[in-house]
Amino acid sequence: VANAYQAQMPEFGRDLGHGDAGMLYSALLAADAAGALTGGLVLEVLGLAPRPRRAFVFAMVWCAAIGAFALINVYQLALVLLFIAGFLELSFNSMAQSLVQMHAPAAIRGRVIGVYSMAGLGLRAFSGITVGLMGSVIGIHQSLSLSAMFLFVLLVALMFSVAPRTQTA
């Protein structure tokens, strides 16, 4: 799912009745960014320690928010869902990065972080296939919601297979 939905925001804006390049279309992208900014501030103020289960839960709720955004047709609700998605995306990404840094052996920490970053960014290329290419066949709303649902199921499976062996929240 990654950030493929952002590149398709003009189409989402058009479908929500605000497809022009004016303020209402820009607000969709701004809502996502405002959520991320708020997420960073809230994580810092609350001092939420990175925990695997917490990161999984944030990622799963992010999937739900993105999936719901893909299916709704009310502009104001789209703004709220994108704000929530931005908040959660920043939260789970920063927690995951922190967990990698904290648990990587000191002798190879740089290499582990490099592989983690390369894998994470490299997998974003597939979102162009799952959301973009599939969207040209079945529609961007359906492809984004299906991609989010698939990722949600994968995260649930991973959480119950990996997270119990690690420190939980």
C-alpha positions in Angstrom: 0.0 0.0 0.0 2.9 2.3 1.0 2.4 5.8 -0.5 0.8 4.8 -3.8 -2.5 6.4 -2.7 -0.8 9.8 -2.6 0.1 9.7 -6.3 -3.6 8.9 -7.1 -5.0 11.7 -4.9 -6.1 13.7 -8.0 -8.5 10.9 -8.9 -9.7 10.5 -5.3 -10.2 14.3 -5.2 -12.2 14.2 -8.4 -14.3 11.3 -7.1 -15.0 13.3 -3.9 -16.0 16.2 -6.0 -12.9 18.3 -5.5 -10.6 17.3 -8.3 -9.3 20.8 -9.2 -5.9 21.9 -8.1 -7.3 24.3 -5.6 -7.4 24.3 -1.8 -10.0 21.5 -1.4 -7.9 19.0 -3.3 -4.7 20.1 -1.6 -6.4 19.6 1.8 -6.5 15.9 1.2 -2.7 15.7 1.0 -2.4 18.3 3.8 -4.6 16.2 6.1 -2.3 13.2 5.7 0.8 15.4 6.4 -0.9 17.1 9.4 -1.6 13.7 10.9 2.0 12.7 10.5 3.2 15.9 12.1 0.7 15.5 15.0 1.8 11.8 15.3 5.4 12.8 15.8 4.6 15.4 18.4 2.2 13.1 20.3 4.8 10.3 20.3 7.4 12.7 21.7 5.2 14.3 24.3 3.7 11.0 25.6 7.1 9.3 25.4 5.6 6.1 24.0 8.3 3.5 24.0 8.6 1.5 20.8 7.0 -2.0 21.3 6.5 -4.6 18.5 2.9 -5.2 19.3 2.2 -1.4 19.5 3.8 -1.0 16.1 1.7 -3.8 14.6 -1.5 -2.4 16.1 -0.7 1.1 14.7 0.0 -0.5 11.3 -3.3 -2.5 11.3 -5.4 0.6 12.3 -3.6 2.5 9.5 -4.7 -0.2 7.0 -8.3 0.2 8.3 -8.1 4.0 7.9 -6.7 3.8 4.4 -9.1 1.0 3.4 -12.0 3.1 4.7 -10.7 6.2 2.9 -10.7 4.3 -0.3 -14.3 3.4 0.0 -16.0 6.5 1.3 -17.5 9.3 -0.7 -17.8 12.1 1.9 -15.1 14.7 1.6 -15.0 15.7 5.3 -14.7 12.1 6.4 -11.9 11.6 3.8 -10.0 14.4 5.5 -10.5 12.8 9.0 -9.4 9.4 7.7 -6.3 10.8 6.0 -5.3 12.7 9.1 -5.6 9.4 11.1 -3.7 7.6 8.5 -0.9 10.1 8.5 -0.7 10.0 12.3 -0.6 6.2 12.3 1.9 5.8 9.4 4.4 8.1 11.1 3.8 6.3 14.4 4.3 2.7 13.2 7.2 3.6 10.8 9.1 5.5 13.6 8.5 2.7 16.1 9.6 0.0 13.6 12.8 2.0 12.8 13.5 2.4 16.5 13.0 -1.3 17.1 15.4 -2.2 14.3 18.0 0.2 15.7 17.6 -1.0 19.3 17.7 -4.7 18.5 20.4 -4.8 15.8 23.8 -6.1 17.1 26.2 -3.1 17.6 28.8 -4.7 15.3 26.5 -4.8 12.3 23.9 -2.1 13.2 24.7 0.0 10.2 24.3 -2.9 7.8 21.1 -4.0 9.5 19.6 -0.5 9.3 20.7 -0.3 5.7 19.0 -3.6 4.7 15.9 -2.6 6.7 15.7 0.7 4.9 16.4 -0.8 1.5 13.8 -3.5 2.0 11.1 -1.0 3.2 11.7 1.4 0.4 12.1 -1.3 -2.2 8.8 -2.9 -1.2 7.1 0.4 -1.9 7.7 -0.2 -5.6 5.2 -3.0 -5.4 2.5 -0.7 -4.2 2.6 0.8 -7.7 1.6 -2.7 -9.0 -0.9 -3.5 -6.3 -2.6 -0.1 -6.1 -1.6 1.5 -9.4 -1.7 -1.2 -12.1 -4.5 -3.1 -10.4 -6.3 0.2 -10.0 -6.3 0.7 -13.8 -8.1 -2.7 -14.1 -10.6 -2.7 -11.2 -10.5 1.0 -10.1 -8.3 2.8 -7.6 -10.9 2.7 -4.8 -11.2 -1.1 -5.0 -7.5 -1.7 -5.5 -6.5 0.5 -2.5 -9.1 -1.1 -0.3 -8.1 -4.6 -1.3 -4.4 -3.8 -0.9 -5.0 -2.4 2.6 -7.1 -5.4 3.5 -4.4 -7.8 2.3 -1.8 -5.9 4.3 -4.0 -6.0 7.3 -4.4 -9.8 7.1 -0.6 -10.2 6.6 0.1 -7.9 9.7 -2.3 -10.0 11.8 -0.5 -13.2 10.8 2.9 -11.6 11.5 1.8 -10.2 14.8 0.7 -13.5 16.1 3.7 -15.4 14.7 6.5 -12.9 15.5 5.5 -10.4 18.2 4.8 -13.0 21.0 8.5 -14.0 20.8 9.6 -10.4 21.3 8.8 -7.8 24.0 5.2 -6.7 23.8 3.3 -3.7 24.9 
